[in-house]
Amino acid sequence: MSETPKALMEYANISAELELATKIYGGLLSSLENMRLQDATEKVFVEVIDPAVAPEKKSEPSRSMICVVGTMAGGFLGLLLAFVVESLQKVLADPEVRAKFKKGV
């Protein structure tokens, strides 16, 4: 008889755990059903109105023309940049110009 309160306490704990697990399982099951319903209703149907057609003639400009023009433009910009840098170096090397900049600052 002395072990009866222990057994009742253990039974109460186990039944509480079972009840909690049942509630959690029910919640997960309802969530799963909701997700299945949403998945079934969110199907997107796409209707093709005008199918794609492969072009008969290649488009312009050609790849080689793009490469040639890009190379020439890069060369011209590089040459222009070199001239600008050299002229700035010459101007800044002049002591009179440096003195004007120091007075202005």
Backbone hydrogen bonds, N-H to C=O, Kabsch-Sander energy under -0.5 kcal/mol:
donor,donor_aa,acceptor,acceptor_aa,energy
4,T,1,M,-1.2
7,A,3,E,-2.3
8,L,4,T,-2.6
9,M,5,P,-2.3
10,E,6,K,-2.7
11,Y,7,A,-2.6
12,A,8,L,-2.4
13,N,9,M,-2.3
14,I,10,E,-2.6
15,S,11,Y,-2.5
16,A,12,A,-2.1
17,E,13,N,-2.4
18,L,14,I,-2.4
19,E,15,S,-2.4
20,L,16,A,-2.3
21,A,17,E,-2.8
22,T,18,L,-2.4
23,K,19,E,-2.1
24,I,20,L,-2.5
25,Y,21,A,-2.6
26,G,22,T,-2.5
27,G,23,K,-2.5
28,L,24,I,-2.5
29,L,25,Y,-2.6
30,S,26,G,-2.4
31,S,27,G,-2.1
32,L,28,L,-2.4
33,E,29,L,-2.2
34,N,30,S,-2.3
35,M,31,S,-2.4
36,R,32,L,-2.3
37,L,33,E,-2.3
38,Q,34,N,-2.5
39,D,35,M,-2.5
40,A,36,R,-2.0
41,T,37,L,-1.8
42,E,38,Q,-1.6
43,K,40,A,-0.5
45,F,43,K,-0.5
46,V,44,V,-0.5
48,V,46,V,-0.5
49,I,47,E,-0.7
66,I,62,S,-1.9
67,C,63,R,-2.1
68,V,64,S,-2.3
69,V,65,M,-2.5
70,G,66,I,-2.4
71,T,67,C,-2.3
72,M,68,V,-2.4
73,A,69,V,-2.6
74,G,70,G,-2.3
75,G,71,T,-2.3
76,F,72,M,-2.5
77,L,73,A,-2.4
78,G,74,G,-2.3
79,L,75,G,-2.4
80,L,76,F,-2.5
81,L,77,L,-2.4
82,A,78,G,-2.2
83,F,79,L,-2.1
84,V,80,L,-2.3
85,V,81,L,-2.5
86,E,82,A,-2.4
87,S,83,F,-2.4
88,L,84,V,-2.2
89,Q,85,V,-2.2
90,K,86,E,-2.1
91,V,87,S,-2.3
92,L,88,L,-2.6
93,A,89,Q,-1.4
94,D,90,K,-0.8
94,D,91,V,-0.8
98,R,94,D,-1.8
99,A,95,P,-2.0
100,K,96,E,-1.7
101,F,97,V,-2.1
102,K,98,R,-2.2
103,K,99,A,-1.9
104,G,100,K,-2.0
105,V,101,F,-1.5
